[in-house]
Amino acid sequence: MVNILEKIKEIQDEMAKTQKNKATEYHLGLLKGKLAKYRRMLLEPDSAGGGGKGQGFEVSKSGDARVCLIGYPSVGKSSFLSQVTKTKSEAAAYEFTTLTSVPGVLEYEGAEIQIVDLPGIIKGASEGKGRGRQVVATAKTSDLILMVLDATKSHDQRMYLEKELEAIGIRLNKKRPDITIKPKKTGGIKLNAITPPKYIDEKMVNSILKDYKMHNADVMVRDENVTVDDLIDIINEKHIVYVPCLYTYNKIDAVTIEEVDRIAREPNTVVMSCEMNLGIKDVVEEIWYRLNLIRMYTKKRGAQPDFSDPMVVRHDSTIEDVCNSIHKDFKEQFKYALVWGSSSKFGTAPQKCGLNHKVHDQDVVTIVAK
């Protein structure tokens, strides 16, 4: 692992001293490709030095969604968890209070949302410092990252945390780049694009793919603005996750109203004070909104639906997903479904649907079996 860290440092140093201009784009692109490859090697479990999860990190995923709390020590993650769930994560005014992953359940709008309080991470976490590798790897399993920040401290805290997550393969509030790579047996590497990409060309694509021992492939680019970083992400797709992030600034009671207003206007940002119990409900509401979950109700034939007990499913779920949520073998007995609600063509009247029908929030569904 030491050798890999040394190589990463050498590449970072070379990138830092290389001026960014048109003439150096190709060289920097190759360096980025090598850097991503070494970082991936550093994070693989079988790399020198191990990198197992460690005690306390194997938290089983449960509930309708998982939210991971990420942040530096003593920013208020434990206090937030204690306020929104029945779990009491140890909180104190000194660093590294939480040394393991502490899960709790937030019950909201009929959903059970698992909140995982991860240990505070430090600069260099993606390289294994402060058990950071295990912490950030656990964050990869989340449906939403709640980055808890200290409103009294520098804006650099957010930038450093983003860099740590970026280095370990977590892309915050980004969509998967519109690039497809199809390996083939012969013919070399061919770049195809609807509109010529602005920031990559066939020479660069060839060199980066060959560095990953890919010598024959068709590369399709559908977005002219894709970058070298986007291409590298697609090459390493198995190790990259795209996760929505909500930046949550705590301790707003300790800064001016003007500063609170400035922070609150930033994109994907909410503010709170755990100590004064300010804004906690707003944060919970924003978590629900960002998870984009759907509440739907099942109805037996000839009976009224039970609106007190919704079934919670993911956005864009189909009747097949609903069947799987009830029981893994349920769809084998499926005949058709009757759906009331905004996804029905007939408004208040039921629509007869198959397994591919997409349900909407607060739909009522009757499953008819064979």
N, C-alpha and C positions, 0 to 999 in steps of 0.2 A: 504493500500500500504506500510505503514511503516513496518508492520510485515513481509511482503514479502521481502522487502529490507534487513531487519535484518537477515532473513533466508539465503538469497543469500550471505550476508557478512560472516555468520558463515560457510557456505559450502566452500566459497573461502578461508577463513582462514585455514580450515582443510586441504584443498587440498594443500595449500602453505607449510604447515608444514609436510605433508606426503611425505616421500622419494619415488621416483619413482624407483621401481624395480619389479622383477617377483612376489614377494610375495604380493605386494600392488596393483597390476594391477586390481584385482577384486574389491577391496574397492574403488579405484579411479574411476573405471567404474560406480559403483553405485552412487557415488557422482556427477559425470558428468550428469547422468540421472536425478537426483533430481534438479541439478542446471538448466538444460534446462527446466524442468517442472515449476519451480518457475519463471524463466524469461518469459516463455510464459504467465503465469498468470499475471505477471506485465504488459504485453503489451496488454492483452485483454481489449477491450473497457469497459466491464462491471466490471472490477476489481476496487477495492476501489481506489478512487482518480481520477477516470475517465480515461482520456487519449484520448479525442476527438482530431480531427485534428486541430482545432483552426483556427482563422482568417488568411486568406491568403494562406492556404495550399491546398484548394480544387481547384486545377488547372485541368481543363478538358484535358484529353489526346487527342491530335490532331496530324494531319500530318501523315507521313509514319513511324515515329519512335520517341521515346522519349529518350533524353540524360539528365541525372541529374548531375549538378555540385555539388560535395561534397568537403568540405575542411574547415579548420579553418578560423576564421575571418581574413580579410585583406591579403589573399593570391593572389587575382587577379581574382576571379570568375566573379565579376561584370564587370570588365574591359574586360575580354574575351568575355562575352555575348555581350557587346556593340560593340565589334569589328567584330563579326561574324554574328550578326543579326541587324535588324533595331530597336531593343528594347534598350532603354537607362536605364540600371539598375544603380542605384546610386552607385558611387564609390568614396571612400575617404581613406585617410591614417590613419584611426582609426577603432577600432573594431566594429563589429555588424552594419555595414552600412545597409545591407539588413536584414530586419526583417520579410519579408514574401517571399513566392515563387514568383519569377519573371520569366514568360515564354517569350521566343522569338522564332523566326522561322529562321533556317538556310536553305537557298535554295542552293542546291548543286546537280549537275548531274541530274537535273530534279526532285529531291526529296525535300520534305518539312520536315525537321527534327526539332522537337520541342526541344529546349534547355531550361531547367528549372534551374534557379539560386536559389539554396536553401540557407537559412541563414547559416552562419558559425556555426559549431558545436564545442562543447567543450568536454573535458574529462568528462565522466559520462553521455553522451548524451542518451545512451540506458536506463538509469535509470530515465530519465525525466529532467535532468539538461539542462538549456539553450534552452528549447523547442526542445531539440534534438530528443525526441521520435517521434514527428510529422515530423521532418525533415527526419529522417532515414526511417520512414514508407512511406513517399512520394517517397523516393529513390527506394523502393521495386517495384514501378510501372514502372521503367525505363527499356529500352532495352539495355542501356549501361550507366555505371557510369564513369564520368570523375572526377577522384580524383585530385583536384588541390592542389599542394604542393609548399612550399617555398624553392627554391634551396639554400637559405642562412641559413636555419635552420637545426636542427638535423634530422637524419634519423628516430628518434623515432616518429616524427609526423605521418609518414605513418603507423607505427606499431600500434599506439594508435587509429587511424581512422579505421584500419582494425579490431581491437578488438571491437570497438563500433558497426560496421556493422555486425560482426560475432555474437555479443551478441543479436542482434535484428533479426537475421535470414537471413542475406544476405551473400551468399557465393560467393566470388569474383573469377572469372576465374577458377571455378570448375565445373565438371560434376556431375549429380545426381549419388550417389552411386548405384552400381548394386546389390541392395537388394530388395526382394519382401516379403511383409508380408500379408498373407491371413488369416483373422480371420475365425474361425470355431466354431461350437457349443460345441463340446466335443473333448476329446483326448489329452488335454494338449498342450504344446508347443514343436514343433519338428524343429530342425535345420537341413537343407539340404544344401549341398555344392558340387560343381563340384570338387573343390580342397579344403581340409581343411583350413579354414581361420587361419592366423598367430596370429591375435591380439584379437580374440573373441572366446568364446566357448559356448557350450549349457547352462552351468550353468549361465554364465553372461547374455546371451540372455534371459533366463528364468526370472532371477531376475529383469532385467530392464523392460521387458514387464509387469511383474506383478505389478511393481511400477506404471505403467500406466493403471492398472486394465485390462490388456489383459492376460487372463488365458488360452486361447485355440487359437493356430495359427500355421500355417506352415510358416517357415521363409526360404527363398531360397537365398543363397549367391553365386554369380557368379564370385566374385573377391576375391582372397585369401588375398589381402592387405587391405580389409575394416577394419575400426577401430570402437571402441565404439562410437566415435563421429558420424561416418557415420550411424550407427544403430539408434542412437538417432534422427538424422536428418530425417530418413525415418519414424520413429514413429510420429514425429511432422511435417510431410511433408506439411500439409496445411499452415504452418506458415513459411516455408523455400522457398527462391527463389535463383536461380542460375543466376548470372548476370555477363557478361563480364565487366572488369574494365580496363581503360586506365589511368595509372599514369602520370600526366602532371605536370612537374616542371616548375614554373614561376620564373622570376627574374634572369635568367641566365646571364644577363648583369652585375650582382653584384658579380659573382664568377669567379674563374680562368678558363681558357680554359681546363686545365687538369681535373678540377672538373666537368665541363659540359660534357666532353668526358666520364668520369666515370659514371655519372648519366645516360647519353643517352644509354649506353650499357646494362643497367638493363632490364630484361624482361618486356614486356608490358608497356614501358616507352617512352615518348616524352618530349622534352624540348622547352621552349619558353620564350619570354620576351614581355609582353603586353605593357610595357612602351616604349620599343624600336621597337615594331612591328616586332619582330624576331620569326620565326618558327610558326607563326599563321597558315599559309597555310598548313604546314606539319601536324599540329594537326588536322585540318579539314579533310585532306586527310586520316589520320589514323582513324578518327571517321567513315568516309564513309566505309573504309575497314573493321572495326570491326563490324559494323552493318550488313554487308553482305547482303545488299539489291540488288534486281534485277531490272534492267530497261528492260521493254519490250514495244513493240509497237503494237497497234491494226491497223487492215487494213480492210477496207470495200471491198467486192467482186468487182473486176473490177477496183479498184482504187489503187493508190500508198500509202504506209504507210506514216504517218506524223512523221518523225524522230525528229522534234523539240519539240514534246510533249510526252515524255515517260510516261507509267504507271509504278509506282514503287510498287513492291510486295516483300514479305519476301523470303529469301532463302528457297528452297525446296517447293515453292508454286506450286500448280497444276492448271490445267485449271479450276477446280471448284472454287479455290480461286480467280482466275481472274474474273470469272463470278460474284462471291460475291462482288468483288471490284467495278464492274460496277453497279450492283443493286442486292439487296438481293433476288429478285424473278426471276432474269435473267436465272438461271440454269434450272428453270422449263420449259423454252421454248427451252432449249439446244437440238440440234440435233447432231452436231459434230463440231470439230475445225480443222482448217488447220494451221499447224505450220511450219514456216521457221526458220532456225538457227541451233545452235549447238545441240539442243535437238532433232532435226529431224533426222531420220535414213537415209534420202536421201540427206543430205548436202544442196545444194542450192534449191532442189525441196521440195515442201510442203509434210508434213506427215499428214494423216487424223488421228485424235486423239479423245479419250474420255475424260471424266472429270478427270480421275486419272493421266493423263500425266503430268509430272513435266517439268516446263519451265526453260530455262536457261537465263542468262544475255544477253540482246539485241536480244532475239527472236522476231519474228513478228508473230502475231496471228490473224486469222480471225475466229470469232464465227458465226456458221451457225445455225439459229433458225428453229424450226419446222414450 
